Every structure is written in structure tokens, then in C-alpha cells.
Amino acid sequence: MSWLLRVLGTIGVLCSVVACNSSNSSVIPPVPNPSSTTITVNSSTGNPIAYLSVTLSTGIANHAPTGVISTAKTNALGMVTFTNLPFSGQACVSAINASIFASYCATPFPATYTLAFPASP
């Protein structure tokens, strides 16, 4: 009989330890980036910029991409598609047109984005 009390006591202690260590708060996992993104590059007047090099990277520092993943040129409609985004984390796109730098970073990165150049200073 005493062994039964010990077993029940041990089970009670274990149950209270488990209950005390469980919590209702949950960690929200990061939202993954899409498998691809299509970037449209527009001038300050809203016109698409054709055949401009656009860089996909993991960051921007001092008006330059860091952690470059890929570079591609826009098509005749000012669009470029990148299919090699990192699964999660920040992704950035950037370009230089007539010595003006434009960039955008996001976590998660959108499946479509319009990168618009500001008017000349």
C-alpha cells in the first residue's frame, strides 16, 4: 500500500511540474518569403524603366546592397522576376538610375513590388 502512495505521489509531483512549466504563450514563427517576387521599376514620373539592373540582396548599407543574392535586368515593361529569395528573413531590392539610388527592404518580402525612383534632387 505504501508503494502505491509513493507512486501516486510521484505522479502528482510530475503532473504539477509539467503543469507549471507549460505556458499559454506561443512563439509565432517568422512568415516565410514568397518563392518568387516580381519587381516593377518606375521613374519618378511613373513610367517603367526598361533594361535596368536590379539587385536582390539581404541588406542595404551606404546606398549599396549587402549580401547580394542575384542581379537581373528589367524587361521592356520595366519588370524583373527573382525566384531565389531566401526562405525567411529580410530581402531587399535596389537599383541605380542616372546616379539616383532606390531600394526597398521587407520581412517578409512581397510577391510583387513597384520600386519607384524619386525625382532628381
N, CA, C and O atoms as a GROMACS GRO file, in nm:
protein
  484
    1MET      N    1   0.081  -0.119   0.000
    1MET     CA    2   0.000   0.000   0.000
    1MET      C    3   0.086   0.125   0.000
    1MET      O    4   0.054   0.223  -0.068
    2SER      N    5   0.196   0.123   0.077
    2SER     CA    6   0.282   0.240   0.081
    2SER      C    7   0.347   0.266  -0.056
    2SER      O    8   0.368   0.381  -0.094
    3TRP      N    9   0.378   0.160  -0.128
    3TRP     CA   10   0.436   0.179  -0.262
    3TRP      C   11   0.336   0.246  -0.355
    3TRP      O   12   0.375   0.325  -0.441
    4LEU      N   13   0.206   0.216  -0.338
    4LEU     CA   14   0.103   0.279  -0.420
    4LEU      C   15   0.094   0.427  -0.388
    4LEU      O   16   0.078   0.509  -0.479
    5LEU      N   17   0.105   0.463  -0.263
    5LEU     CA   18   0.103   0.604  -0.224
    5LEU      C   19   0.224   0.677  -0.280
    5LEU      O   20   0.213   0.791  -0.326
    6ARG      N   21   0.341   0.612  -0.276
    6ARG     CA   22   0.461   0.674  -0.333
    6ARG      C   23   0.446   0.694  -0.483
    6ARG      O   24   0.484   0.800  -0.535
    7VAL      N   25   0.392   0.595  -0.552
    7VAL     CA   26   0.374   0.606  -0.698
    7VAL      C   27   0.276   0.719  -0.728
    7VAL      O   28   0.301   0.801  -0.817
    8LEU      N   29   0.165   0.723  -0.654
    8LEU     CA   30   0.067   0.829  -0.676
    8LEU      C   31   0.126   0.966  -0.642
    8LEU      O   32   0.098   1.064  -0.711
    9GLY      N   33   0.204   0.973  -0.538
    9GLY     CA   34   0.270   1.098  -0.500
    9GLY      C   35   0.368   1.144  -0.607
    9GLY      O   36   0.374   1.262  -0.641
   10THR      N   37   0.445   1.049  -0.660
   10THR     CA   38   0.540   1.081  -0.768
   10THR      C   39   0.467   1.129  -0.891
   10THR      O   40   0.510   1.226  -0.955
   11ILE      N   41   0.358   1.065  -0.926
   11ILE     CA   42   0.279   1.107  -1.042
   11ILE      C   43   0.223   1.247  -1.019
   11ILE      O   44   0.222   1.330  -1.110
   12GLY      N   45   0.177   1.274  -0.899
   12GLY     CA   46   0.125   1.407  -0.866
   12GLY      C   47   0.231   1.515  -0.879
   12GLY      O   48   0.205   1.622  -0.933
   13VAL      N   49   0.352   1.486  -0.829
   13VAL     CA   50   0.463   1.582  -0.840
   13VAL      C   51   0.497   1.605  -0.987
   13VAL      O   52   0.515   1.720  -1.030
   14LEU      N   53   0.507   1.499  -1.064
   14LEU     CA   54   0.539   1.512  -1.206
   14LEU      C   55   0.432   1.592  -1.279
   14LEU      O   56   0.464   1.675  -1.364
   15CYS      N   57   0.308   1.566  -1.247
   15CYS     CA   58   0.200   1.641  -1.313
   15CYS      C   59   0.206   1.788  -1.279
   15CYS      O   60   0.183   1.872  -1.366
   16SER      N   61   0.237   1.823  -1.155
   16SER     CA   62   0.243   1.963  -1.118
   16SER      C   63   0.364   2.031  -1.182
   16SER      O   64   0.356   2.148  -1.219
   17VAL      N   65   0.476   1.959  -1.196
   17VAL     CA   66   0.594   2.016  -1.262
   17VAL      C   67   0.562   2.044  -1.409
   17VAL      O   68   0.596   2.151  -1.460
   18VAL      N   69   0.499   1.951  -1.475
   18VAL     CA   70   0.464   1.969  -1.615
   18VAL      C   71   0.366   2.084  -1.631
   18VAL      O   72   0.380   2.165  -1.723
   19ALA      N   73   0.268   2.092  -1.541
   19ALA     CA   74   0.170   2.199  -1.549
   19ALA      C   75   0.234   2.334  -1.526
   19ALA      O   76   0.198   2.432  -1.592
   20CYS      N   77   0.329   2.343  -1.434
   20CYS     CA   78   0.394   2.470  -1.405
   20CYS      C   79   0.486   2.513  -1.519
   20CYS      O   80   0.505   2.632  -1.541
   21ASN      N   81   0.542   2.418  -1.591
   21ASN     CA   82   0.634   2.452  -1.698
   21ASN      C   83   0.564   2.476  -1.831
   21ASN      O   84   0.627   2.525  -1.925
   22SER      N   85   0.437   2.444  -1.839
   22SER     CA   86   0.368   2.471  -1.965
   22SER      C   87   0.316   2.613  -1.960
   22SER      O   88   0.291   2.668  -1.853
   23SER      N   89   0.302   2.672  -2.077
   23SER     CA   90   0.254   2.810  -2.081
   23SER      C   91   0.160   2.825  -2.198
   23SER      O   92   0.164   2.748  -2.295
   24ASN      N   93   0.076   2.925  -2.189
   24ASN     CA   94  -0.020   2.951  -2.294
   24ASN      C   95   0.039   3.039  -2.404
   24ASN      O   96  -0.017   3.046  -2.514
   25SER      N   97   0.151   3.105  -2.377
   25SER     CA   98   0.211   3.189  -2.480
   25SER      C   99   0.284   3.101  -2.579
   25SER      O  100   0.350   3.004  -2.542
   26SER      N  101   0.271   3.136  -2.705
   26SER     CA  102   0.338   3.058  -2.808
   26SER      C  103   0.425   3.150  -2.891
   26SER      O  104   0.396   3.269  -2.907
   27VAL      N  105   0.530   3.095  -2.943
   27VAL     CA  106   0.620   3.171  -3.028
   27VAL      C  107   0.564   3.167  -3.170
   27VAL      O  108   0.536   3.060  -3.223
   28ILE      N  109   0.548   3.283  -3.229
   28ILE     CA  110   0.497   3.291  -3.365
   28ILE      C  111   0.614   3.276  -3.460
   28ILE      O  112   0.708   3.357  -3.456
   29PRO      N  113   0.611   3.176  -3.544
   29PRO     CA  114   0.723   3.157  -3.637
   29PRO      C  115   0.727   3.270  -3.740
   29PRO      O  116   0.622   3.328  -3.770
   30PRO      N  117   0.843   3.301  -3.794
   30PRO     CA  118   0.851   3.407  -3.894
   30PRO      C  119   0.772   3.367  -4.019
   30PRO      O  120   0.765   3.250  -4.056
   31VAL      N  121   0.715   3.468  -4.082
   31VAL     CA  122   0.641   3.444  -4.205
   31VAL      C  123   0.742   3.427  -4.318
   31VAL      O  124   0.828   3.513  -4.337
   32PRO      N  125   0.734   3.319  -4.392
   32PRO     CA  126   0.833   3.297  -4.498
   32PRO      C  127   0.814   3.393  -4.614
   32PRO      O  128   0.704   3.443  -4.637
   33ASN      N  129   0.922   3.417  -4.686
   33ASN     CA  130   0.915   3.496  -4.809
   33ASN      C  131   0.845   3.414  -4.916
   33ASN      O  132   0.843   3.291  -4.908
   34PRO      N  133   0.787   3.480  -5.016
   34PRO     CA  134   0.728   3.404  -5.126
   34PRO      C  135   0.839   3.333  -5.204
   34PRO      O  136   0.957   3.366  -5.188
   35SER      N  137   0.802   3.236  -5.286
   35SER     CA  138   0.903   3.164  -5.364
   35SER      C  139   0.960   3.250  -5.474
   35SER      O  140   1.070   3.223  -5.524
   36SER      N  141   0.887   3.356  -5.514
   36SER     CA  142   0.939   3.449  -5.614
   36SER      C  143   0.877   3.586  -5.593
   36SER      O  144   0.775   3.599  -5.525
   37THR      N  145   0.938   3.687  -5.651
   37THR     CA  146   0.885   3.823  -5.646
   37THR      C  147   0.905   3.889  -5.781
   37THR      O  148   1.007   3.870  -5.846
   38THR      N  149   0.807   3.966  -5.822
   38THR     CA  150   0.817   4.042  -5.947
   38THR      C  151   0.825   4.189  -5.911
   38THR      O  152   0.737   4.244  -5.845
   39ILE      N  153   0.933   4.251  -5.955
   39ILE     CA  154   0.958   4.392  -5.927
   39ILE      C  155   0.932   4.473  -6.053
   39ILE      O  156   0.982   4.438  -6.160
   40THR      N  157   0.855   4.579  -6.041
   40THR     CA  158   0.836   4.675  -6.149
   40THR      C  159   0.913   4.800  -6.110
   40THR      O  160   0.896   4.850  -5.999
   41VAL      N  161   0.998   4.850  -6.199
   41VAL     CA  162   1.078   4.969  -6.170
   41VAL      C  163   1.023   5.086  -6.250
   41VAL      O  164   1.013   5.080  -6.373
   42ASN      N  165   0.986   5.192  -6.177
   42ASN     CA  166   0.929   5.310  -6.240
   42ASN      C  167   1.015   5.433  -6.215
   42ASN      O  168   1.083   5.444  -6.113
   43SER      N  169   1.011   5.526  -6.309
   43SER     CA  170   1.077   5.655  -6.292
   43SER      C  171   0.993   5.741  -6.199
   43SER      O  172   0.885   5.700  -6.156
   44SER      N  173   1.042   5.859  -6.168
   44SER     CA  174   0.968   5.949  -6.079
   44SER      C  175   0.837   5.995  -6.142
   44SER      O  176   0.747   6.040  -6.071
   45THR      N  177   0.825   5.983  -6.273
   45THR     CA  178   0.700   6.021  -6.341
   45THR      C  179   0.606   5.902  -6.357
   45THR      O  180   0.497   5.917  -6.412
   46GLY      N  181   0.646   5.785  -6.309
   46GLY     CA  182   0.561   5.667  -6.314
   46GLY      C  183   0.580   5.581  -6.437
   46GLY      O  184   0.508   5.482  -6.453
   47ASN      N  185   0.674   5.615  -6.523
   47ASN     CA  186   0.700   5.535  -6.643
   47ASN      C  187   0.793   5.419  -6.609
   47ASN      O  188   0.887   5.436  -6.531
   48PRO      N  189   0.769   5.301  -6.666
   48PRO     CA  190   0.858   5.187  -6.641
   48PRO      C  191   0.997   5.213  -6.700
   48PRO      O  192   1.011   5.278  -6.803
   49ILE      N  193   1.097   5.161  -6.631
   49ILE     CA  194   1.235   5.176  -6.677
   49ILE      C  195   1.282   5.041  -6.729
   49ILE      O  196   1.296   4.945  -6.652
   50ALA      N  197   1.304   5.034  -6.858
   50ALA     CA  198   1.345   4.909  -6.923
   50ALA      C  199   1.496   4.889  -6.916
   50ALA      O  200   1.572   4.985  -6.919
   51TYR      N  201   1.537   4.764  -6.906
   51TYR     CA  202   1.677   4.720  -6.915
   51TYR      C  203   1.767   4.782  -6.808
   51TYR      O  204   1.882   4.817  -6.836
   52LEU      N  205   1.714   4.796  -6.689
   52LEU     CA  206   1.788   4.850  -6.575
   52LEU      C  207   1.827   4.734  -6.484
   52LEU      O  208   1.745   4.646  -6.459
   53SER      N  209   1.951   4.733  -6.436
   53SER     CA  210   1.996   4.627  -6.344
   53SER      C  211   1.934   4.648  -6.207
   53SER      O  212   1.938   4.757  -6.150
   54VAL      N  213   1.875   4.541  -6.154
   54VAL     CA  214   1.814   4.540  -6.021
   54VAL      C  215   1.882   4.430  -5.941
   54VAL      O  216   1.906   4.320  -5.992
   55THR      N  217   1.914   4.461  -5.816
   55THR     CA  218   1.984   4.365  -5.731
   55THR      C  219   1.894   4.317  -5.618
   55THR      O  220   1.830   4.397  -5.551
   56LEU      N  221   1.891   4.186  -5.599
   56LEU     CA  222   1.824   4.124  -5.485
   56LEU      C  223   1.932   4.094  -5.382
   56LEU      O  224   2.034   4.033  -5.415
   57SER      N  225   1.910   4.136  -5.258
   57SER     CA  226   2.011   4.116  -5.153
   57SER      C  227   1.942   4.096  -5.018
   57SER      O  228   1.820   4.098  -5.008
   58THR      N  229   2.024   4.077  -4.916
   58THR     CA  230   1.970   4.062  -4.781
   58THR      C  231   1.978   4.190  -4.700
   58THR      O  232   1.929   4.195  -4.587
   59GLY      N  233   2.039   4.294  -4.755
   59GLY     CA  234   2.050   4.421  -4.683
   59GLY      C  235   2.096   4.534  -4.771
   59GLY      O  236   2.135   4.514  -4.886
   60ILE      N  237   2.092   4.655  -4.715
   60ILE     CA  238   2.138   4.777  -4.782
   60ILE      C  239   2.221   4.853  -4.680
   60ILE      O  240   2.178   4.872  -4.566
   61ALA      N  241   2.340   4.898  -4.720
   61ALA     CA  242   2.424   4.980  -4.634
   61ALA      C  243   2.496   5.083  -4.720
   61ALA      O  244   2.555   5.049  -4.822
   62ASN      N  245   2.492   5.208  -4.679
   62ASN     CA  246   2.561   5.316  -4.751
   62ASN      C  247   2.522   5.320  -4.899
   62ASN      O  248   2.609   5.332  -4.986
   63HIS      N  249   2.394   5.310  -4.927
   63HIS     CA  250   2.341   5.314  -5.064
   63HIS      C  251   2.401   5.206  -5.153
   63HIS      O  252   2.428   5.229  -5.271
   64ALA      N  253   2.419   5.089  -5.096
   64ALA     CA  254   2.470   4.975  -5.172
   64ALA      C  255   2.412   4.846  -5.114
   64ALA      O  256   2.394   4.835  -4.992
   65PRO      N  257   2.384   4.748  -5.200
   65PRO     CA  258   2.332   4.620  -5.149
   65PRO      C  259   2.440   4.543  -5.074
   65PRO      O  260   2.558   4.547  -5.112
   66THR      N  261   2.400   4.473  -4.969
   66THR     CA  262   2.490   4.383  -4.896
   66THR      C  263   2.427   4.244  -4.899
   66THR      O  264   2.305   4.231  -4.902
   67GLY      N  265   2.510   4.144  -4.898
   67GLY     CA  266   2.459   4.008  -4.906
   67GLY      C  267   2.388   3.983  -5.038
   67GLY      O  268   2.276   3.932  -5.041
   68VAL      N  269   2.453   4.020  -5.148
   68VAL     CA  270   2.392   4.008  -5.280
   68VAL      C  271   2.355   3.863  -5.311
   68VAL      O  272   2.436   3.772  -5.295
   69ILE      N  273   2.231   3.844  -5.354
   69ILE     CA  274   2.181   3.712  -5.392
   69ILE      C  275   2.181   3.698  -5.544
   69ILE      O  276   2.224   3.596  -5.598
   70SER      N  277   2.134   3.803  -5.613
   70SER     CA  278   2.121   3.795  -5.758
   70SER      C  279   2.104   3.935  -5.816
   70SER      O  280   2.055   4.026  -5.749
   71THR      N  281   2.144   3.950  -5.941
   71THR     CA  282   2.122   4.075  -6.016
   71THR      C  283   2.064   4.037  -6.151
   71THR      O  284   2.110   3.943  -6.216
   72ALA      N  285   1.962   4.112  -6.193
   72ALA     CA  286   1.898   4.086  -6.322
   72ALA      C  287   1.848   4.218  -6.379
   72ALA      O  288   1.829   4.315  -6.306
   73LYS      N  289   1.826   4.221  -6.511
   73LYS     CA  290   1.778   4.342  -6.578
   73LYS      C  291   1.628   4.336  -6.598
   73LYS      O  292   1.570   4.230  -6.621
   74THR      N  293   1.567   4.454  -6.590
   74THR     CA  294   1.425   4.463  -6.618
   74THR      C  295   1.401   4.438  -6.766
   74THR      O  296   1.489   4.459  -6.849
   75ASN      N  297   1.280   4.392  -6.798
   75ASN     CA  298   1.244   4.369  -6.938
   75ASN      C  299   1.193   4.500  -7.000
   75ASN      O  300   1.206   4.606  -6.939
   76ALA      N  301   1.137   4.494  -7.119
   76ALA     CA  302   1.088   4.614  -7.189
   76ALA      C  303   0.976   4.684  -7.112
   76ALA      O  304   0.951   4.802  -7.134
   77LEU      N  305   0.909   4.610  -7.023
   77LEU     CA  306   0.800   4.668  -6.943
   77LEU      C  307   0.847   4.717  -6.806
   77LEU      O  308   0.766   4.757  -6.722
   78GLY      N  309   0.978   4.712  -6.784
   78GLY     CA  310   1.033   4.757  -6.656
   78GLY      C  311   1.016   4.656  -6.544
   78GLY      O  312   1.018   4.693  -6.427
   79MET      N  313   0.998   4.529  -6.578
   79MET     CA  314   0.974   4.425  -6.478
   79MET      C  315   1.087   4.324  -6.475
   79MET      O  316   1.148   4.293  -6.577
   80VAL      N  317   1.113   4.272  -6.355
   80VAL     CA  318   1.210   4.164  -6.336
   80VAL      C  319   1.154   4.070  -6.229
   80VAL      O  320   1.094   4.114  -6.132
   81THR      N  321   1.176   3.941  -6.248
   81THR     CA  322   1.130   3.842  -6.151
   81THR      C  323   1.251   3.771  -6.091
   81THR      O  324   1.340   3.725  -6.162
   82PHE      N  325   1.251   3.765  -5.959
   82PHE     CA  326   1.354   3.690  -5.887
   82PHE      C  327   1.287   3.566  -5.827
   82PHE      O  328   1.181   3.576  -5.765
   83THR      N  329   1.348   3.450  -5.847
   83THR     CA  330   1.293   3.326  -5.795
   83THR      C  331   1.378   3.266  -5.683
   83THR      O  332   1.348   3.157  -5.635
   84ASN      N  333   1.481   3.336  -5.643
   84ASN     CA  334   1.574   3.279  -5.544
   84ASN      C  335   1.577   3.359  -5.414
   84ASN      O  336   1.684   3.383  -5.359
   85LEU      N  337   1.460   3.400  -5.366
   85LEU     CA  338   1.454   3.470  -5.238
   85LEU      C  339   1.493   3.377  -5.125
   85LEU      O  340   1.469   3.256  -5.133
   86PRO      N  341   1.554   3.431  -5.018
   86PRO     CA  342   1.578   3.347  -4.902
   86PRO      C  343   1.444   3.301  -4.845
   86PRO      O  344   1.345   3.373  -4.855
   87PHE      N  345   1.440   3.181  -4.785
   87PHE     CA  346   1.315   3.127  -4.733
   87PHE      C  347   1.250   3.220  -4.632
   87PHE      O  348   1.129   3.240  -4.633
   88SER      N  349   1.332   3.278  -4.545
   88SER     CA  350   1.278   3.372  -4.446
   88SER      C  351   1.381   3.481  -4.422
   88SER      O  352   1.495   3.472  -4.468
   89GLY      N  353   1.340   3.582  -4.351
   89GLY     CA  354   1.429   3.694  -4.321
   89GLY      C  355   1.414   3.806  -4.421
   89GLY      O  356   1.336   3.798  -4.516
   90GLN      N  357   1.489   3.910  -4.398
   90GLN     CA  358   1.481   4.029  -4.481
   90GLN      C  359   1.533   4.004  -4.622
   90GLN      O  360   1.633   3.935  -4.642
   91ALA      N  361   1.463   4.060  -4.718
   91ALA     CA  362   1.509   4.063  -4.857
   91ALA      C  363   1.497   4.208  -4.904
   91ALA      O  364   1.409   4.282  -4.860
   92CYS      N  365   1.587   4.248  -4.994
   92CYS     CA  366   1.589   4.385  -5.043
   92CYS      C  367   1.607   4.385  -5.194
   92CYS      O  368   1.668   4.294  -5.251
   93VAL      N  369   1.553   4.488  -5.259
   93VAL     CA  370   1.582   4.512  -5.399
   93VAL      C  371   1.636   4.654  -5.409
   93VAL      O  372   1.596   4.743  -5.334
   94SER      N  373   1.728   4.674  -5.504
   94SER     CA  374   1.786   4.807  -5.521
   94SER      C  375   1.831   4.824  -5.665
   94SER      O  376   1.855   4.727  -5.737
   95ALA      N  377   1.842   4.951  -5.706
   95ALA     CA  378   1.886   4.984  -5.841
   95ALA      C  379   1.939   5.127  -5.841
   95ALA      O  380   1.906   5.208  -5.754
   96ILE      N  381   2.020   5.156  -5.941
   96ILE     CA  382   2.073   5.292  -5.962
   96ILE      C  383   2.033   5.334  -6.102
   96ILE      O  384   2.057   5.262  -6.198
   97ASN      N  385   1.972   5.451  -6.112
   97ASN     CA  386   1.932   5.507  -6.241
   97ASN      C  387   1.976   5.653  -6.244
   97ASN      O  388   1.931   5.734  -6.163
   98ALA      N  389   2.063   5.687  -6.339
   98ALA     CA  390   2.112   5.824  -6.353
   98ALA      C  391   2.166   5.876  -6.219
   98ALA      O  392   2.136   5.988  -6.179
   99SER      N  393   2.244   5.796  -6.153
   99SER     CA  394   2.311   5.823  -6.024
   99SER      C  395   2.214   5.839  -5.907
   99SER      O  396   2.254   5.884  -5.800
  100ILE      N  397   2.088   5.803  -5.926
  100ILE     CA  398   1.991   5.806  -5.816
  100ILE      C  399   1.970   5.661  -5.769
  100ILE      O  400   1.943   5.572  -5.850
  101PHE      N  401   1.982   5.640  -5.638
  101PHE     CA  402   1.969   5.508  -5.578
  101PHE      C  403   1.827   5.490  -5.524
  101PHE      O  404   1.773   5.580  -5.458
  102ALA      N  405   1.766   5.376  -5.552
  102ALA     CA  406   1.636   5.342  -5.496
  102ALA      C  407   1.645   5.202  -5.439
  102ALA      O  408   1.708   5.114  -5.497
  103SER      N  409   1.581   5.182  -5.325
  103SER     CA  410   1.584   5.049  -5.263
  103SER      C  411   1.459   5.028  -5.179
  103SER      O  412   1.388   5.122  -5.143
  104TYR      N  413   1.436   4.900  -5.149
  104TYR     CA  414   1.325   4.862  -5.062
  104TYR      C  415   1.362   4.731  -4.995
  104TYR      O  416   1.409   4.638  -5.060
  105CYS      N  417   1.340   4.724  -4.863
  105CYS     CA  418   1.364   4.602  -4.786
  105CYS      C  419   1.238   4.567  -4.708
  105CYS      O  420   1.166   4.657  -4.663
  106ALA      N  421   1.212   4.439  -4.691
  106ALA     CA  422   1.096   4.396  -4.613
  106ALA      C  423   1.115   4.255  -4.561
  106ALA      O  424   1.190   4.175  -4.617
  107THR      N  425   1.045   4.227  -4.451
  107THR     CA  426   1.040   4.094  -4.393
  107THR      C  427   0.895   4.066  -4.356
  107THR      O  428   0.845   4.129  -4.264
  108PRO      N  429   0.826   3.978  -4.420
  108PRO     CA  430   0.863   3.907  -4.542
  108PRO      C  431   0.853   4.000  -4.662
  108PRO      O  432   0.787   4.103  -4.656
  109PHE      N  433   0.919   3.962  -4.768
  109PHE     CA  434   0.919   4.042  -4.890
  109PHE      C  435   0.790   4.013  -4.968
  109PHE      O  436   0.746   3.898  -4.972
  110PRO      N  437   0.729   4.114  -5.030
  110PRO     CA  438   0.604   4.088  -5.104
  110PRO      C  439   0.628   4.013  -5.235
  110PRO      O  440   0.739   4.014  -5.289
  111ALA      N  441   0.525   3.950  -5.285
  111ALA     CA  442   0.532   3.876  -5.411
  111ALA      C  443   0.541   3.970  -5.531
  111ALA      O  444   0.592   3.933  -5.636
  112THR      N  445   0.491   4.092  -5.515
  112THR     CA  446   0.504   4.196  -5.619
  112THR      C  447   0.535   4.328  -5.549
  112THR      O  448   0.486   4.355  -5.439
  113TYR      N  449   0.615   4.408  -5.615
  113TYR     CA  450   0.650   4.539  -5.559
  113TYR      C  451   0.690   4.632  -5.671
  113TYR      O  452   0.751   4.591  -5.770
  114THR      N  453   0.654   4.760  -5.657
  114THR     CA  454   0.697   4.863  -5.752
  114THR      C  455   0.804   4.948  -5.685
  114THR      O  456   0.778   5.016  -5.586
  115LEU      N  457   0.923   4.943  -5.742
  115LEU     CA  458   1.036   5.023  -5.695
  115LEU      C  459   1.033   5.153  -5.774
  115LEU      O  460   1.062   5.154  -5.893
  116ALA      N  461   1.000   5.264  -5.708
  116ALA     CA  462   0.986   5.392  -5.776
  116ALA      C  463   1.102   5.482  -5.741
  116ALA      O  464   1.137   5.500  -5.624
  117PHE      N  465   1.162   5.539  -5.842
  117PHE     CA  466   1.272   5.633  -5.821
  117PHE      C  467   1.214   5.769  -5.784
  117PHE      O  468   1.114   5.812  -5.842
  118PRO      N  469   1.277   5.836  -5.689
  118PRO     CA  470   1.232   5.973  -5.655
  118PRO      C  471   1.274   6.071  -5.763
  118PRO      O  472   1.359   6.039  -5.846
  119ALA      N  473   1.216   6.188  -5.763
  119ALA     CA  474   1.256   6.292  -5.857
  119ALA      C  475   1.400   6.335  -5.825
  119ALA      O  476   1.444   6.323  -5.711
  120SER      N  477   1.470   6.383  -5.923
  120SER     CA  478   1.609   6.427  -5.902
  120SER      C  479   1.612   6.538  -5.798
  120SER      O  480   1.525   6.625  -5.794
  121PRO      N  481   1.716   6.534  -5.713
  121PRO     CA  482   1.725   6.640  -5.608
  121PRO      C  483   1.756   6.775  -5.666
  121PRO      O  484   1.767   6.873  -5.593
   0.00000   0.00000   0.00000
